[in-house]
Amino acid sequence: MNISPINEESLLIRLGHDISEETHRKVKFYFDQLSKMRGVLSLVPSYNSLMLYYDFYEMDYYTLKSDIEQIHYDKAKMKLEKRIVKLPVCYELGLDLDRVSKHTKLSIEEVIKRHSNRDYLVYMIGFTPGFPYLGGMEPSLETPRLEVPRTKIEAGSVGIGGLQTGVYPLDTPGGWNIIGKTPIDLFDKKLSVTLLNMGEYVRFIPIDRKTYEKIQTEVKKGLYKVEVMTC
Amino acid sequence: MLGFRILEPGMFSTFQDHGRLGFQNQGMPISGAMDVESLIIANKLVGQEQAALEMTFTGAKIEFLKEMSIAITGADMAPMLNDRAVIMYKTIPVKLGDVLSFKGLKSGFRGYVAFSDKLILEELYNSTSTYTKISTGGYKGRALKKGDEIDVDVISFKEHFQVVKLEHFEPIRVLLGYEANAFKETEVLFNHTYEVTNELDRMGMRLKGEPLIHKESADIISSPIIPGAIQVPKSGQPMIMLRDAQTIGGYTRIGTVISCDLNRLAQMKPGDKIAFESVTLEQAIEAKKQWLEDLKKLNYSDNRRNFRVSVNGCVYDVFVEEI
Protein backbone atom coordinates (compact mmCIF):
# COMPACT_ATOMS: atom_id res chain seq x y z
CA MET A 1 0.00 0.00 0.00
CA ASN A 2 1.24 3.47 -0.83
CA ILE A 3 -0.30 6.70 0.39
CA SER A 4 0.42 10.16 -0.96
CA PRO A 5 -1.22 13.58 -0.61
CA ILE A 6 -3.13 14.99 -3.58
CA ASN A 7 -3.81 18.42 -2.12
CA GLU A 8 -4.22 19.84 1.36
CA GLU A 9 -7.47 17.93 1.97
CA SER A 10 -7.26 14.73 -0.03
CA LEU A 11 -4.96 11.75 -0.43
CA LEU A 12 -4.54 8.75 -2.70
CA ILE A 13 -4.13 5.17 -1.52
CA ARG A 14 -2.55 2.92 -4.13
CA LEU A 15 -3.32 -0.74 -3.67
CA GLY A 16 -2.07 -2.44 -6.83
CA HIS A 17 -0.66 -1.98 -10.29
CA ASP A 18 -3.20 -3.75 -12.44
CA ILE A 19 -6.84 -4.33 -13.25
CA SER A 20 -7.74 -7.59 -11.54
CA GLU A 21 -10.34 -8.99 -9.21
CA GLU A 22 -7.68 -9.43 -6.53
CA THR A 23 -6.70 -5.74 -6.57
CA HIS A 24 -10.37 -4.80 -6.76
CA ARG A 25 -11.08 -6.76 -3.58
CA LYS A 26 -8.41 -4.75 -1.78
CA VAL A 27 -9.90 -1.49 -3.05
CA LYS A 28 -13.36 -2.56 -1.94
CA PHE A 29 -12.04 -3.67 1.45
CA TYR A 30 -10.49 -0.28 2.20
CA PHE A 31 -13.50 1.54 0.75
CA ASP A 32 -15.77 -0.31 3.19
CA GLN A 33 -13.40 0.14 6.16
CA LEU A 34 -12.71 3.84 5.57
CA SER A 35 -16.37 4.71 4.94
CA LYS A 36 -16.86 4.37 8.67
CA MET A 37 -13.95 6.62 9.62
CA ARG A 38 -14.69 9.97 11.22
CA GLY A 39 -13.76 13.01 9.14
CA VAL A 40 -13.84 11.17 5.80
CA LEU A 41 -15.92 13.30 3.44
CA SER A 42 -15.64 11.35 0.21
CA LEU A 43 -14.13 8.10 -1.02
CA VAL A 44 -13.61 7.43 -4.70
CA PRO A 45 -12.53 3.94 -5.73
CA SER A 46 -10.94 3.10 -9.05
CA TYR A 47 -9.30 -0.03 -10.49
CA ASN A 48 -6.28 0.02 -8.22
CA SER A 49 -6.54 3.06 -5.99
CA LEU A 50 -8.78 4.86 -3.58
CA MET A 51 -9.03 8.61 -3.24
CA LEU A 52 -10.03 10.04 0.11
CA TYR A 53 -11.25 13.58 0.86
CA TYR A 54 -10.96 14.48 4.52
CA ASP A 55 -12.21 17.30 6.72
CA PHE A 56 -9.48 19.96 6.62
CA TYR A 57 -10.46 21.34 10.02
CA GLU A 58 -10.55 18.04 11.85
CA MET A 59 -7.92 15.82 10.28
CA ASP A 60 -4.26 16.00 9.44
CA TYR A 61 -2.56 14.06 6.69
CA TYR A 62 0.14 12.31 8.71
CA THR A 63 -2.22 11.05 11.43
CA LEU A 64 -4.69 9.86 8.80
CA LYS A 65 -1.94 8.13 6.80
CA SER A 66 -0.77 6.33 9.88
CA ASP A 67 -4.34 5.30 10.82
CA ILE A 68 -4.94 3.90 7.34
CA GLU A 69 -1.65 2.00 7.34
CA GLN A 70 -2.73 0.25 10.50
CA ILE A 71 -5.72 -1.29 8.79
CA HIS A 72 -4.52 -4.60 7.49
CA TYR A 73 -6.15 -6.19 4.50
CA ASP A 74 -8.03 -9.15 5.84
CA LYS A 75 -9.56 -11.34 3.18
CA ALA A 76 -11.63 -13.06 5.82
CA LYS A 77 -13.41 -9.83 6.65
CA MET A 78 -14.72 -9.47 3.11
CA LYS A 79 -18.37 -10.31 2.61
CA LEU A 80 -18.54 -13.33 0.34
CA GLU A 81 -21.99 -12.42 -0.87
CA LYS A 82 -22.16 -11.72 -4.58
CA ARG A 83 -24.85 -9.31 -5.77
CA ILE A 84 -25.84 -9.81 -9.42
CA VAL A 85 -28.02 -7.18 -11.10
CA LYS A 86 -29.89 -8.58 -14.06
CA LEU A 87 -30.16 -6.04 -16.85
CA PRO A 88 -32.57 -6.89 -19.67
CA VAL A 89 -30.99 -5.94 -23.01
CA CYS A 90 -32.65 -5.82 -26.41
CA TYR A 91 -29.85 -6.77 -28.77
CA GLU A 92 -32.13 -6.10 -31.76
CA LEU A 93 -31.53 -2.41 -31.03
CA GLY A 94 -27.77 -2.81 -31.44
CA LEU A 95 -26.85 -0.27 -34.11
CA ASP A 96 -23.31 -1.63 -34.49
CA LEU A 97 -23.91 -5.38 -34.12
CA ASP A 98 -23.03 -5.86 -37.78
CA ARG A 99 -19.75 -4.03 -37.32
CA VAL A 100 -18.85 -6.11 -34.26
CA SER A 101 -19.82 -9.31 -36.04
CA LYS A 102 -17.63 -8.41 -39.03
CA HIS A 103 -14.65 -7.45 -36.92
CA THR A 104 -14.79 -10.43 -34.56
CA LYS A 105 -15.71 -12.83 -37.39
CA LEU A 106 -18.46 -14.20 -35.17
CA SER A 107 -22.11 -14.44 -36.13
CA ILE A 108 -24.47 -11.96 -34.49
CA GLU A 109 -26.03 -14.81 -32.54
CA GLU A 110 -22.59 -15.81 -31.27
CA VAL A 111 -21.74 -12.23 -30.27
CA ILE A 112 -24.96 -12.04 -28.26
CA LYS A 113 -24.31 -15.46 -26.74
CA ARG A 114 -20.81 -14.51 -25.59
CA HIS A 115 -21.84 -11.06 -24.32
CA SER A 116 -24.97 -12.01 -22.42
CA ASN A 117 -25.52 -14.28 -19.44
CA ARG A 118 -22.08 -13.69 -17.97
CA ASP A 119 -21.35 -11.88 -14.74
CA TYR A 120 -19.42 -8.65 -15.22
CA LEU A 121 -17.77 -7.08 -12.19
CA VAL A 122 -18.46 -3.37 -11.59
CA TYR A 123 -14.97 -2.07 -10.83
CA MET A 124 -16.10 1.50 -10.29
CA ILE A 125 -18.61 4.14 -11.35
CA GLY A 126 -17.29 7.16 -13.23
CA PHE A 127 -17.03 8.84 -16.66
CA THR A 128 -20.62 10.09 -16.11
CA PRO A 129 -22.92 9.65 -13.11
CA GLY A 130 -23.95 6.01 -13.00
CA PHE A 131 -21.53 4.74 -15.69
CA PRO A 132 -20.13 1.35 -14.65
CA TYR A 133 -16.61 0.30 -15.61
CA LEU A 134 -17.23 -3.41 -16.20
CA GLY A 135 -14.69 -6.17 -16.20
CA GLY A 136 -14.77 -9.68 -17.57
CA MET A 137 -15.70 -9.28 -21.20
CA GLU A 138 -14.73 -12.14 -23.49
CA PRO A 139 -11.58 -11.06 -25.35
CA SER A 140 -12.95 -12.56 -28.58
CA LEU A 141 -15.52 -9.76 -28.62
CA GLU A 142 -12.90 -7.02 -28.75
CA THR A 143 -13.83 -4.39 -31.33
CA PRO A 144 -12.09 -1.05 -31.79
CA ARG A 145 -13.98 2.16 -31.08
CA LEU A 146 -15.73 3.92 -33.97
CA GLU A 147 -13.38 6.07 -36.03
CA VAL A 148 -15.86 8.91 -35.84
CA PRO A 149 -17.59 8.95 -32.46
CA ARG A 150 -21.33 9.60 -32.40
CA THR A 151 -22.42 13.00 -31.09
CA LYS A 152 -25.17 11.25 -29.18
CA ILE A 153 -25.47 7.76 -27.80
CA GLU A 154 -28.85 7.25 -26.16
CA ALA A 155 -29.15 6.47 -22.48
CA GLY A 156 -29.41 2.72 -21.91
CA SER A 157 -27.13 1.85 -24.83
CA VAL A 158 -24.89 -1.16 -24.21
CA GLY A 159 -21.56 -0.95 -25.98
CA ILE A 160 -18.19 -2.48 -26.68
CA GLY A 161 -15.10 -0.26 -26.90
CA GLY A 162 -11.86 -2.14 -27.42
CA LEU A 163 -11.66 -4.74 -24.67
CA GLN A 164 -14.24 -3.00 -22.50
CA THR A 165 -17.99 -3.25 -22.28
CA GLY A 166 -20.40 -0.98 -20.51
CA VAL A 167 -23.78 0.75 -20.44
CA TYR A 168 -24.34 4.47 -20.97
CA PRO A 169 -26.67 5.77 -18.22
CA LEU A 170 -27.23 9.09 -19.98
CA ASP A 171 -27.30 10.55 -23.48
CA THR A 172 -23.64 11.25 -24.17
CA PRO A 173 -21.32 11.55 -27.14
CA GLY A 174 -19.17 8.47 -27.50
CA GLY A 175 -17.25 6.11 -29.75
CA TRP A 176 -18.28 2.69 -28.51
CA ASN A 177 -19.98 0.06 -30.71
CA ILE A 178 -23.60 -0.13 -29.64
CA ILE A 179 -24.74 -3.75 -29.48
CA GLY A 180 -28.01 -3.37 -27.60
CA LYS A 181 -30.20 -1.27 -25.36
CA THR A 182 -31.60 -1.68 -21.87
CA PRO A 183 -34.89 -0.03 -20.89
CA ILE A 184 -33.64 0.34 -17.30
CA ASP A 185 -32.56 3.68 -15.86
CA LEU A 186 -29.01 3.40 -14.59
CA PHE A 187 -29.22 6.81 -13.06
CA ASP A 188 -32.53 7.89 -11.62
CA LYS A 189 -32.48 11.64 -11.24
CA LYS A 190 -35.74 11.81 -9.35
CA LEU A 191 -34.62 9.42 -6.64
CA SER A 192 -30.97 10.55 -6.83
CA VAL A 193 -29.85 6.95 -7.05
CA THR A 194 -27.37 5.11 -9.22
CA LEU A 195 -28.51 1.59 -9.95
CA LEU A 196 -25.10 -0.04 -9.88
CA ASN A 197 -22.39 0.08 -7.25
CA MET A 198 -18.74 -0.91 -7.15
CA GLY A 199 -18.36 -4.57 -6.28
CA GLU A 200 -21.67 -5.67 -7.74
CA TYR A 201 -22.01 -7.78 -10.85
CA VAL A 202 -24.07 -7.13 -13.98
CA ARG A 203 -25.62 -9.87 -16.08
CA PHE A 204 -27.13 -8.94 -19.44
CA ILE A 205 -30.33 -10.89 -20.17
CA PRO A 206 -31.42 -10.85 -23.84
CA ILE A 207 -35.02 -9.74 -24.46
CA ASP A 208 -36.99 -9.12 -27.64
CA ARG A 209 -38.32 -5.78 -28.83
CA LYS A 210 -41.81 -6.40 -27.50
CA THR A 211 -40.51 -7.12 -24.01
CA TYR A 212 -38.22 -4.08 -24.27
CA GLU A 213 -41.20 -1.83 -24.94
CA LYS A 214 -43.22 -3.44 -22.17
CA ILE A 215 -40.49 -2.93 -19.59
CA GLN A 216 -39.87 0.60 -20.86
CA THR A 217 -43.50 1.49 -20.15
CA GLU A 218 -43.30 -0.07 -16.68
CA VAL A 219 -40.08 1.83 -15.94
CA LYS A 220 -41.68 5.11 -17.01
CA LYS A 221 -44.57 4.43 -14.64
CA GLY A 222 -42.18 3.53 -11.85
CA LEU A 223 -43.55 0.00 -11.69
CA TYR A 224 -40.54 -2.03 -12.81
CA LYS A 225 -38.39 -3.71 -10.21
CA VAL A 226 -34.88 -4.65 -11.30
CA GLU A 227 -34.05 -8.27 -10.56
CA VAL A 228 -31.13 -8.69 -8.21
CA MET A 229 -29.69 -12.08 -7.30
CA THR A 230 -27.52 -12.66 -4.28
CA CYS A 231 -25.41 -15.78 -3.87
CA MET B 1 -43.39 34.23 -5.35
CA LEU B 2 -41.64 35.67 -8.40
CA GLY B 3 -38.27 37.16 -7.48
CA PHE B 4 -36.66 38.26 -10.73
CA ARG B 5 -36.79 37.80 -14.46
CA ILE B 6 -33.89 37.25 -16.87
CA LEU B 7 -33.95 39.83 -19.66
CA GLU B 8 -30.59 38.72 -21.02
CA PRO B 9 -28.82 35.63 -19.72
CA GLY B 10 -25.19 36.45 -20.50
CA MET B 11 -22.86 33.92 -22.13
CA PHE B 12 -23.19 31.18 -19.52
CA SER B 13 -24.97 31.87 -16.27
CA THR B 14 -25.86 29.15 -13.77
CA PHE B 15 -26.69 28.98 -10.09
CA GLN B 16 -23.90 27.49 -8.01
CA ASP B 17 -23.45 26.89 -4.30
CA HIS B 18 -20.63 24.98 -2.57
CA GLY B 19 -21.40 21.85 -4.59
CA ARG B 20 -22.10 18.24 -3.67
CA LEU B 21 -19.10 16.57 -2.06
CA GLY B 22 -19.33 12.87 -1.30
CA PHE B 23 -20.88 11.42 -4.45
CA GLN B 24 -17.90 11.21 -6.74
CA ASN B 25 -17.94 7.43 -6.30
CA GLN B 26 -21.21 7.53 -8.24
CA GLY B 27 -19.59 9.54 -11.01
CA MET B 28 -21.06 12.83 -9.74
CA PRO B 29 -18.56 15.70 -9.76
CA ILE B 30 -18.60 18.20 -6.91
CA SER B 31 -19.66 21.11 -9.19
CA GLY B 32 -20.36 24.31 -7.23
CA ALA B 33 -18.98 27.83 -7.66
CA MET B 34 -15.72 28.02 -9.59
CA ASP B 35 -14.69 30.96 -7.39
CA VAL B 36 -15.77 29.92 -3.93
CA GLU B 37 -14.23 33.01 -2.33
CA SER B 38 -16.50 35.31 -4.34
CA LEU B 39 -19.52 33.12 -3.52
CA ILE B 40 -18.82 33.27 0.22
CA ILE B 41 -18.34 37.04 0.27
CA ALA B 42 -21.36 37.77 -1.94
CA ASN B 43 -23.57 35.69 0.35
CA LYS B 44 -22.26 37.37 3.51
CA LEU B 45 -23.16 40.74 2.06
CA VAL B 46 -26.81 39.66 1.82
CA GLY B 47 -26.98 37.50 4.93
CA GLN B 48 -27.42 34.29 2.97
CA GLU B 49 -25.86 30.85 2.63
CA GLN B 50 -27.19 29.52 -0.66
CA ALA B 51 -26.44 29.43 -4.36
CA ALA B 52 -25.46 32.61 -6.15
CA LEU B 53 -25.70 33.35 -9.86
CA GLU B 54 -22.37 32.61 -11.53
CA MET B 55 -21.95 34.59 -14.77
CA THR B 56 -19.23 33.84 -17.30
CA PHE B 57 -17.55 36.48 -19.45
CA THR B 58 -20.73 38.56 -19.93
CA GLY B 59 -23.19 39.49 -17.22
CA ALA B 60 -26.92 38.85 -17.11
CA LYS B 61 -29.58 41.55 -17.38
CA ILE B 62 -32.05 41.03 -14.54
CA GLU B 63 -35.39 42.71 -13.81
CA PHE B 64 -36.47 42.53 -10.20
CA LEU B 65 -40.08 41.61 -9.57
CA LYS B 66 -39.98 42.44 -5.90
CA GLU B 67 -37.75 44.26 -3.47
CA MET B 68 -34.73 42.49 -1.99
CA SER B 69 -31.01 43.03 -1.49
CA ILE B 70 -28.25 41.80 -3.77
CA ALA B 71 -24.46 41.88 -3.88
CA ILE B 72 -22.02 41.56 -6.76
CA THR B 73 -18.54 40.03 -6.40
CA GLY B 74 -15.89 38.36 -8.54
CA ALA B 75 -15.12 39.69 -12.01
CA ASP B 76 -15.69 43.38 -12.63
CA MET B 77 -18.29 43.39 -15.40
CA ALA B 78 -19.18 47.09 -14.83
CA PRO B 79 -22.50 46.58 -13.00
CA MET B 80 -25.32 49.08 -13.51
CA LEU B 81 -28.59 49.48 -11.70
CA ASN B 82 -31.14 51.24 -13.87
CA ASP B 83 -28.35 52.49 -16.11
CA ARG B 84 -26.40 53.98 -13.23
CA ALA B 85 -23.07 52.46 -12.15
CA VAL B 86 -23.20 50.58 -8.83
CA ILE B 87 -20.43 49.46 -6.55
CA MET B 88 -19.34 45.85 -6.14
CA TYR B 89 -18.63 44.18 -2.77
CA LYS B 90 -21.52 46.03 -1.18
CA THR B 91 -25.13 45.29 -0.20
CA ILE B 92 -27.38 46.83 -2.86
CA PRO B 93 -31.09 47.19 -2.04
CA VAL B 94 -33.26 46.80 -5.13
CA LYS B 95 -36.98 47.37 -5.61
CA LEU B 96 -39.73 46.18 -7.94
CA GLY B 97 -38.90 47.24 -11.49
CA ASP B 98 -35.18 47.83 -10.94
CA VAL B 99 -32.95 46.42 -13.69
CA LEU B 100 -29.44 45.13 -13.04
CA SER B 101 -27.17 44.99 -16.06
CA PHE B 102 -23.47 44.80 -16.87
CA LYS B 103 -21.70 47.02 -19.36
CA GLY B 104 -18.82 44.68 -20.11
CA LEU B 105 -15.95 42.67 -18.66
CA LYS B 106 -13.17 44.81 -17.21
CA SER B 107 -11.24 42.21 -15.24
CA GLY B 108 -11.58 38.60 -14.19
CA PHE B 109 -13.87 36.11 -15.93
CA ARG B 110 -16.65 34.99 -13.61
CA GLY B 111 -18.96 37.33 -11.73
CA TYR B 112 -21.33 36.44 -8.90
CA VAL B 113 -24.68 37.89 -7.83
CA ALA B 114 -26.07 36.86 -4.45
CA PHE B 115 -29.66 37.45 -3.34
CA SER B 116 -31.10 38.06 0.13
CA ASP B 117 -34.35 36.18 -0.56
CA LYS B 118 -34.25 32.39 -0.60
CA LEU B 119 -33.98 31.13 -4.20
CA ILE B 120 -36.27 28.25 -5.13
CA LEU B 121 -33.99 25.99 -7.14
CA GLU B 122 -33.73 22.31 -8.04
CA GLU B 123 -31.79 20.32 -5.48
CA LEU B 124 -29.75 17.11 -5.70
CA TYR B 125 -27.83 15.59 -2.79
CA ASN B 126 -28.30 18.69 -0.63
CA SER B 127 -26.93 21.09 -3.22
CA THR B 128 -28.61 23.41 -5.71
CA SER B 129 -25.52 23.66 -7.90
CA THR B 130 -26.24 23.31 -11.61
CA TYR B 131 -24.59 20.37 -13.35
CA THR B 132 -25.63 20.82 -16.97
CA LYS B 133 -24.32 17.43 -18.19
CA ILE B 134 -27.19 15.66 -16.46
CA SER B 135 -29.57 18.65 -16.48
CA THR B 136 -29.63 18.78 -12.72
CA GLY B 137 -29.77 21.45 -10.04
CA GLY B 138 -30.03 25.23 -10.23
CA TYR B 139 -32.71 26.52 -12.58
CA LYS B 140 -34.02 23.53 -14.57
CA GLY B 141 -30.51 22.04 -14.68
CA ARG B 142 -29.32 24.43 -17.37
CA ALA B 143 -27.78 27.81 -18.11
CA LEU B 144 -30.25 30.68 -17.91
CA LYS B 145 -32.21 31.83 -20.95
CA LYS B 146 -34.07 35.02 -21.77
CA GLY B 147 -37.48 35.03 -20.11
CA ASP B 148 -36.58 32.72 -17.23
CA GLU B 149 -38.29 33.72 -14.00
CA ILE B 150 -36.89 32.67 -10.66
CA ASP B 151 -39.14 32.13 -7.65
CA VAL B 152 -38.08 33.13 -4.17
CA ASP B 153 -39.19 32.84 -0.59
CA VAL B 154 -39.18 36.20 1.17
CA ILE B 155 -36.51 36.76 3.78
CA SER B 156 -36.42 40.00 5.71
CA PHE B 157 -32.95 41.48 5.38
CA LYS B 158 -32.32 45.09 6.27
CA GLU B 159 -28.54 45.33 6.66
CA HIS B 160 -26.12 47.36 4.60
CA PHE B 161 -22.63 45.95 4.34
CA GLN B 162 -19.55 46.70 2.39
CA VAL B 163 -16.24 44.89 2.35
CA VAL B 164 -12.83 45.27 0.79
CA LYS B 165 -12.04 42.67 -1.87
CA LEU B 166 -9.17 40.26 -1.12
CA GLU B 167 -6.28 40.62 -3.52
CA HIS B 168 -4.05 37.71 -4.52
CA PHE B 169 -0.67 38.08 -6.14
CA GLU B 170 1.08 34.76 -5.72
CA PRO B 171 1.63 32.37 -8.63
CA ILE B 172 -0.74 29.41 -8.86
CA ARG B 173 0.53 26.88 -6.32
CA VAL B 174 0.83 23.20 -7.22
CA LEU B 175 1.49 20.15 -5.08
CA LEU B 176 3.41 17.61 -7.17
CA GLY B 177 1.70 14.23 -7.23
CA TYR B 178 3.12 10.71 -7.12
CA GLU B 179 2.81 10.55 -10.92
CA ALA B 180 5.30 13.41 -11.20
CA ASN B 181 7.80 10.58 -11.70
CA ALA B 182 6.24 9.87 -15.07
CA PHE B 183 7.74 13.10 -16.38
CA LYS B 184 11.29 13.72 -17.51
CA GLU B 185 11.49 17.16 -15.90
CA THR B 186 8.79 18.51 -13.61
CA GLU B 187 10.71 21.79 -13.31
CA VAL B 188 9.50 22.70 -16.80
CA LEU B 189 6.03 23.39 -15.37
CA PHE B 190 7.48 25.91 -12.94
CA ASN B 191 10.00 27.59 -15.22
CA HIS B 192 7.59 28.63 -17.94
CA THR B 193 4.32 30.48 -18.18
CA TYR B 194 1.34 28.74 -19.74
CA GLU B 195 -1.37 30.44 -21.73
CA VAL B 196 -5.06 29.73 -21.19
CA THR B 197 -6.51 28.56 -24.51
CA ASN B 198 -10.08 28.93 -25.77
CA GLU B 199 -10.83 25.43 -24.54
CA LEU B 200 -12.04 26.50 -21.17
CA ASP B 201 -15.25 25.67 -19.33
CA ARG B 202 -16.45 24.42 -15.97
CA MET B 203 -14.99 20.98 -16.69
CA GLY B 204 -11.46 22.06 -17.45
CA MET B 205 -8.93 24.48 -18.78
CA ARG B 206 -6.46 23.54 -21.54
CA LEU B 207 -3.15 25.34 -21.44
CA LYS B 208 -0.56 26.03 -24.09
CA GLY B 209 3.13 26.24 -23.42
CA GLU B 210 6.38 24.37 -23.04
CA PRO B 211 5.46 20.66 -23.34
CA LEU B 212 5.86 18.36 -20.35
CA ILE B 213 7.62 15.33 -21.77
CA HIS B 214 6.74 11.89 -20.46
CA LYS B 215 9.38 9.28 -19.70
CA GLU B 216 7.17 6.59 -21.17
CA SER B 217 3.40 6.50 -21.54
CA ALA B 218 0.96 9.34 -21.00
CA ASP B 219 -1.79 6.90 -20.17
CA ILE B 220 -2.43 5.45 -16.77
CA ILE B 221 -4.91 2.96 -15.41
CA SER B 222 -8.01 5.14 -14.90
CA SER B 223 -8.04 6.68 -11.46
CA PRO B 224 -9.91 9.40 -9.53
CA ILE B 225 -9.66 13.07 -10.46
CA ILE B 226 -10.31 16.05 -8.24
CA PRO B 227 -10.75 19.71 -9.20
CA GLY B 228 -7.26 21.16 -9.59
CA ALA B 229 -5.69 17.97 -10.99
CA ILE B 230 -3.29 18.78 -13.84
CA GLN B 231 -3.57 16.02 -16.43
CA VAL B 232 -1.01 15.82 -19.23
CA PRO B 233 -1.82 13.78 -22.34
CA LYS B 234 0.74 12.67 -24.95
CA SER B 235 0.86 16.17 -26.47
CA GLY B 236 2.59 17.39 -23.32
CA GLN B 237 0.16 20.28 -23.01
CA PRO B 238 -1.32 20.39 -19.50
CA MET B 239 -5.01 20.62 -18.72
CA ILE B 240 -6.34 21.60 -15.34
CA MET B 241 -9.48 19.70 -14.35
CA LEU B 242 -12.11 21.88 -12.73
CA ARG B 243 -15.32 21.53 -10.76
CA ASP B 244 -17.51 19.78 -13.36
CA ALA B 245 -14.72 17.46 -14.55
CA GLN B 246 -15.31 13.72 -14.90
CA THR B 247 -14.51 11.94 -11.67
CA ILE B 248 -12.24 9.34 -13.28
CA GLY B 249 -9.42 10.13 -15.69
CA GLY B 250 -6.85 8.21 -17.69
CA TYR B 251 -3.92 10.58 -18.26
CA THR B 252 -0.84 11.07 -16.10
CA ARG B 253 -1.16 13.88 -13.59
CA ILE B 254 1.85 15.97 -12.75
CA GLY B 255 0.25 17.46 -9.65
CA THR B 256 -2.73 19.32 -8.25
CA VAL B 257 -3.46 23.04 -7.91
CA ILE B 258 -4.12 23.74 -4.21
CA SER B 259 -7.78 24.34 -3.46
CA CYS B 260 -7.71 28.05 -2.59
CA ASP B 261 -5.94 28.85 -5.87
CA LEU B 262 -8.84 27.32 -7.82
CA ASN B 263 -10.72 30.52 -7.04
CA ARG B 264 -8.09 32.49 -8.92
CA LEU B 265 -8.10 30.08 -11.84
CA ALA B 266 -11.84 30.76 -12.06
CA GLN B 267 -11.04 34.35 -12.91
CA MET B 268 -8.74 33.51 -15.80
CA LYS B 269 -9.82 33.82 -19.39
CA PRO B 270 -8.41 32.75 -22.78
CA GLY B 271 -5.15 34.55 -23.42
CA ASP B 272 -4.21 34.96 -19.75
CA LYS B 273 -0.85 33.61 -18.69
CA ILE B 274 -0.37 31.37 -15.69
CA ALA B 275 2.81 31.01 -13.64
CA PHE B 276 2.94 27.93 -11.42
CA GLU B 277 4.85 27.49 -8.19
CA SER B 278 5.74 24.17 -6.59
CA VAL B 279 4.75 23.90 -2.93
CA THR B 280 5.12 21.26 -0.25
CA LEU B 281 2.18 19.75 1.61
CA GLU B 282 3.01 21.94 4.61
CA GLN B 283 2.96 25.05 2.44
CA ALA B 284 -0.34 23.97 0.88
CA ILE B 285 -1.89 23.50 4.32
CA GLU B 286 -0.51 26.86 5.47
CA ALA B 287 -1.92 28.55 2.36
CA LYS B 288 -5.40 27.21 3.07
CA LYS B 289 -5.21 28.21 6.72
CA GLN B 290 -4.09 31.69 5.70
CA TRP B 291 -6.94 32.00 3.20
CA LEU B 292 -9.50 30.94 5.79
CA GLU B 293 -8.00 33.48 8.23
CA ASP B 294 -8.16 36.23 5.63
CA LEU B 295 -11.81 35.44 4.96
CA LYS B 296 -12.57 35.46 8.66
CA LYS B 297 -10.83 38.79 9.19
CA LEU B 298 -12.84 40.58 6.50
CA ASN B 299 -14.66 43.52 8.00
CA TYR B 300 -18.25 43.71 6.85
CA SER B 301 -18.88 47.26 7.92
CA ASP B 302 -22.09 49.20 7.70
CA ASN B 303 -21.68 51.11 4.48
CA ARG B 304 -23.88 53.98 5.36
CA ARG B 305 -23.01 57.21 7.13
CA ASN B 306 -25.27 58.45 9.84
CA PHE B 307 -26.20 62.11 10.25
CA ARG B 308 -28.44 63.87 12.70
CA VAL B 309 -30.19 66.56 10.69
CA SER B 310 -32.32 69.35 11.94
CA VAL B 311 -34.90 70.78 9.52
CA ASN B 312 -37.33 73.48 10.52
CA GLY B 313 -36.95 72.57 14.15
CA CYS B 314 -37.46 68.81 13.66
CA VAL B 315 -34.58 66.44 14.22
CA TYR B 316 -34.00 63.46 11.90
CA ASP B 317 -31.63 60.50 11.94
CA VAL B 318 -30.52 60.21 8.33
CA PHE B 319 -28.56 57.38 6.68
CA VAL B 320 -26.62 58.27 3.59
CA GLU B 321 -25.05 55.64 1.33
CA GLU B 322 -22.84 55.98 -1.70
CA ILE B 323 -24.35 54.35 -4.77
Interface residues (C-beta under 8 A of the other chain):
Chain A: N2 S4 P5 I6 N7 E8 E9 S10 L12 R14 H17 D18 I19 F31 L41 S42 L43 V44 P45 S46 Y47 N48 S49 L50 M51 Y53 F56 Y61 M124 I125 G126 F127 T128 P129 G130 F131 Y133 L170 F187 K189 S192 T194 M198
Chain B: L21 G22 F23 Q24 N25 Q26 G27 M28 L124 Y125 K133 I134 S135 T136 L175 G177 Y178 I221 S222 S223 P224 I226 G228 A229 Q246 T247 I248 T256 V257 I258 S259 L281 A284 I285 A287 K288
